């Protein structure tokens, strides 16, 4: 009597299933991230506020969070030096934190027992990079894209403006998608090794 044949795993099947799980989780995680953004971004606001107080106290008088938006109150005047009012700059933190749902979808799709710990660790490690993007956005606004009257009051040199432009581009285009991917790979090396062996 012949013994039943062992099930045959098609090459690439584990990878395909993993990709399907990631795609299935992505819209769920993006929805949760959008709805929970005011809470998720609260630590970012604390980091940005602390950095602004320590390094930009001559330019920034306050940083407030409303939903997922930071509002920087500055000492700059919108017109000439005697003009009333002050310049305020709003920064949308969603622009710099969209890697969070990507990291969450990848982590949950991996189905590891320690997924909660890894997800929380990844969240904590992403916070400084989101703060980078927010601060660079603010500095770009007052040093480069604002009116000449405002940029003159900010007092940045041409070399400093170049550095701000680079920091903004890096924080807006590179860090948001790359940081979560790198964090996931570092935290899931065992999973990736097992996946490689099975395909």
DRENVORO-882667 format. One line per 3 residues: their letters; for each residue z, x, y of C-alpha. Coordinates in pm, 1 decimal, decimal comma. Each point is the difference from the previous one (the first is absolute). Example, Ala and Ser with C-alpha at 12.3 -4.5 7.8 and 13.67 -1.06 7.14 Angstrom:
BEGIN
as> 780,0 1230,0 -450,0; -66,0 137,0 344,0
# end
This chain:
BEGIN
xxx> 0,0 0,0 0,0; -104,0 146,0 335,4; 259,5 38,6 268,2
xxx> -81,7 -163,8 330,0; -183,1 228,1 239,1; 196,4 131,0 293,1
xxx> -105,8 -142,5 332,4; -245,1 219,9 181,5; 60,4 66,9 366,0
xxx> -322,2 27,7 188,2; -34,8 312,3 215,3; 93,4 -80,6 356,2
xxx> 172,9 -329,4 -87,4; 349,2 106,0 127,9; -152,7 116,6 327,7
xxx> -194,6 -323,2 36,9; 309,5 -209,2 -59,1; 193,2 207,2 253,2
xxx> -271,2 -47,6 263,2; -5,2 -374,3 -65,7; 376,7 -18,1 46,3
xxx> -22,9 195,2 326,4; -271,9 -230,5 133,5; 201,9 -305,1 -103,5
xxx> 315,3 123,2 172,4; -166,3 114,9 324,0; -39,1 -341,6 171,0
xxx> 354,5 -95,7 -99,8; 143,5 320,9 140,1; -203,0 -24,3 320,9
xxx> 127,8 -353,6 56,2; 361,4 103,7 -60,6; -39,7 306,5 221,6
xxx> -140,0 -208,7 284,2; 274,3 -262,1 -24,3; 281,1 254,0 -40,3
xxx> -134,8 244,2 260,2; 272,2 -70,1 261,1; 266,0 104,7 -251,9
xxx> -198,3 281,5 -159,4; -80,9 150,0 341,1; 356,1 -16,1 133,7
xxx> 85,2 354,4 -125,2; -322,8 125,7 160,3; 114,3 -144,0 331,6
xxx> 331,1 184,4 -37,4; -179,1 329,0 -70,0; -240,6 -42,5 291,4
xxx> 283,3 -98,4 235,0; 203,5 306,1 -99,5; -295,8 234,9 45,1
xxx> -90,8 -153,4 334,9; 358,3 34,9 122,8; 11,9 362,5 -113,0
xxx> -340,1 123,8 113,3; -153,2 -249,8 245,8; 302,4 -118,1 198,1
xxx> -176,2 84,0 328,5; -287,4 -234,6 -89,4; 152,8 -268,1 -224,0
xxx> 283,6 -225,2 113,1; 8,4 -221,6 -307,1; -169,7 -94,5 -326,1
xxx> 20,5 -360,7 -117,9; -126,6 -158,3 -319,9; -149,3 -348,4 -12,0
xxx> -126,7 -93,7 -344,8; -213,4 301,5 -103,1; -68,7 118,3 354,3
xxx> 181,4 267,8 196,1; 10,6 -23,3 378,3; 60,7 322,3 189,5
xxx> 147,3 -46,3 347,4; -83,2 301,2 215,1; 83,9 153,6 334,6
xxx> -369,4 -3,1 92,7; -136,2 -222,9 275,0; -320,6 -198,5 -48,7
xxx> -136,4 106,6 340,8; 111,3 245,8 263,0; 348,4 140,7 -9,7
xxx> 144,1 -273,4 224,9; -149,5 -288,1 -201,4; 238,0 -248,0 -153,2
xxx> 37,4 -50,4 -371,2; -27,4 242,3 -285,9; -254,5 75,8 -267,7
xxx> 72,5 -142,6 -344,9; -189,4 103,4 -311,4; -20,0 -211,0 -313,7
xxx> -62,7 158,0 -341,6; -83,8 -206,5 -307,4; 183,7 158,9 -292,6
xxx> -219,9 -180,5 -253,8; -278,4 242,3 91,1; 205,2 289,5 -136,3
xxx> 179,5 -161,9 -293,2; -280,5 -163,6 -198,6; 52,1 263,9 -268,4
xxx> 325,0 -171,3 -100,3; -163,4 -286,9 -192,6; -236,7 250,1 -161,0
xxx> 294,1 207,9 -121,6; 176,6 -314,0 -123,5; -303,8 -125,2 -192,8
xxx> -55,3 337,6 -167,2; 368,9 36,9 -86,8; 37,5 -346,3 -150,9
xxx> -330,5 28,5 -187,1; 121,4 319,0 -170,8; 270,3 -208,7 -174,7
xxx> 258,6 275,5 -18,7; 366,3 -83,0 -53,6; 102,5 181,0 317,1
xxx> -255,5 -177,2 221,1; 263,9 -146,2 233,7; 154,8 338,5 71,7
xxx> -340,0 161,3 53,6; -113,0 -280,8 226,5; 312,4 28,3 215,4
xxx> -30,2 379,3 13,7; -364,7 -26,6 99,4; 89,5 -246,9 274,1
xxx> 260,9 236,5 143,0; -235,6 296,7 -10,1; -272,4 -193,3 183,9
xxx> 218,8 -90,0 297,3; -29,9 333,4 189,1; -379,3 -6,6 -29,7
xxx> -16,5 -353,2 140,6; 223,3 113,4 284,7; -243,0 290,2 58,9
xxx> -287,3 -245,7 40,4; 195,6 -222,5 235,8; 109,7 285,0 226,8
xxx> -346,3 155,2 2,9; -147,9 -338,5 93,6; 242,7 -32,9 289,2
xxx> -69,6 351,9 125,1; -375,0 -55,3 -30,3; 31,5 -308,4 218,6
xxx> 191,4 163,1 285,0; -170,4 340,9 -14,2; -362,8 -84,1 -76,0
xxx> -107,9 -364,6 11,1; 209,0 -125,5 293,2; -127,2 -0,4 357,5
xxx> -22,8 336,3 179,5; 300,2 -98,0 211,6; 215,1 -49,9 -307,3
xxx> -122,3 305,8 -188,2; 66,7 211,9 309,1; 360,3 -126,0 10,9
xxx> 42,5 82,4 -369,7; -69,4 360,9 87,8; -153,3 127,3 -323,8
xxx> -219,6 309,0 9,6; -350,1 2,6 -145,1; 123,1 192,6 -304,5
xxx> 277,8 -251,5 -53,1; -249,7 -285,9 22,3; -212,4 168,6 -265,3
xxx> 303,4 28,3 -226,8; 85,7 -366,9 61,3; -356,4 -105,3 -83,4
xxx> 15,4 196,6 -325,5; 340,3 -143,6 -88,8; -127,5 -351,6 64,3
xxx> -313,4 45,0 -210,7; 203,0 156,4 -279,5; 263,9 -271,9 15,9
xxx> -250,8 -285,8 17,3; -276,1 109,2 -237,5; 150,4 247,1 -248,8
xxx> 368,1 -70,9 -55,0; -4,3 -378,7 -67,9; -227,9 13,6 -308,8
xxx> 73,9 353,9 -119,9; 382,2 5,8 9,5; 53,8 -293,6 -240,7
xxx> -261,9 136,5 -239,9; 160,3 345,5 -4,0; 349,5 -144,3 -41,2
xxx> -113,7 -218,9 -289,2; -167,6 289,9 -180,7; 306,0 224,3 42,4
xxx> 235,9 -270,3 -127,3; -223,2 -103,9 -291,8; -112,3 329,4 -149,8
xxx> 131,9 -103,2 -341,2; -186,7 -329,0 12,3; -322,1 173,8 101,8
xxx> 35,9 251,6 -283,7; 47,4 -277,3 -254,4; -292,8 -187,0 145,5
xxx> -220,9 308,2 -20,6; 90,0 49,5 -366,8; -89,9 -359,8 -84,4
x> -341,8 8,7 161,1
# end
